[in-house]
Amino acid sequence: MIFRKNRKTEIPVYDYDPERDRPLIRASICNGEQVAGFKDRNTGIFHEIMFIKDEADKQQFMEQYGLTHIDKEY
């Protein structure tokens, strides 16, 4: 099929380890696009989890992984 209906997807499951990963929102200074994910403290690799469109998306991400605070990186 060439055209498919957009289906709402769930947040991918990521094996979050607070000792290894730091929760982070990457934001573009050009257009304000935001992506939530985890940055490996040792390697600096960022694992994208979901696109953040509004505050509700941010809250959903934080609830999914039991976070109380998330930093923002530009």
C-alpha positions as CSV (number, residue, x, y, z in Angstrom):
1,M,0.0,0.0,0.0
2,I,1.3,3.4,-0.9
3,F,-1.0,5.4,1.4
4,R,-1.8,4.2,4.9
5,K,-3.7,5.8,7.8
6,N,-1.6,7.4,10.4
7,R,-1.8,5.3,13.5
8,K,-0.9,6.6,16.9
9,T,2.1,4.7,18.2
10,E,3.1,4.0,21.8
11,I,6.4,5.2,23.2
12,P,9.1,2.7,22.4
13,V,10.3,0.7,25.4
14,Y,13.9,1.6,26.3
15,D,16.0,-0.1,29.0
16,Y,16.6,3.1,31.0
17,D,19.4,2.8,33.6
18,P,19.9,6.0,35.7
19,E,23.5,5.1,36.4
20,R,24.3,4.9,32.6
21,D,21.8,7.2,31.0
22,R,20.7,10.8,31.5
23,P,17.2,11.8,30.5
24,L,17.3,14.7,28.1
25,I,15.3,16.9,25.7
26,R,17.2,18.0,22.6
27,A,15.8,21.2,21.2
28,S,16.6,23.0,18.0
29,I,17.5,26.7,18.3
30,C,16.4,27.2,14.7
31,N,12.8,25.9,14.7
32,G,12.1,24.8,18.3
33,E,11.7,21.1,17.4
34,Q,12.1,19.0,20.5
35,V,13.0,15.3,20.9
36,A,13.0,13.4,24.2
37,G,15.5,10.6,24.9
38,F,18.4,9.4,26.9
39,K,22.1,10.4,26.5
40,D,24.7,7.8,27.5
41,R,27.0,9.3,30.2
42,N,30.0,7.4,29.0
43,T,29.8,7.6,25.2
44,G,27.6,10.7,24.7
45,I,25.4,8.8,22.3
46,F,21.8,10.2,22.3
47,H,19.0,7.6,22.0
48,E,15.8,9.3,20.6
49,I,12.6,8.0,22.1
50,M,9.8,10.4,21.0
51,F,9.1,13.7,19.4
52,I,7.8,16.4,21.8
53,K,5.0,18.5,20.4
54,D,3.6,20.0,23.6
55,E,3.6,19.8,27.4
56,A,1.3,16.7,27.4
57,D,3.9,14.7,25.3
58,K,6.6,15.7,27.8
59,Q,4.5,14.6,30.8
60,Q,3.7,11.3,29.0
61,F,7.4,10.6,28.5
62,M,8.3,11.5,32.1
63,E,5.5,9.3,33.5
64,Q,6.5,6.3,31.2
65,Y,10.0,6.3,32.7
66,G,9.2,7.6,36.2
67,L,11.1,10.8,35.9
68,T,10.6,13.9,38.0
69,H,13.1,16.2,36.2
70,I,14.4,16.4,32.6
71,D,17.2,18.7,31.3
72,K,17.1,20.4,28.0
73,E,20.0,20.6,25.6
74,Y,20.2,23.0,22.6
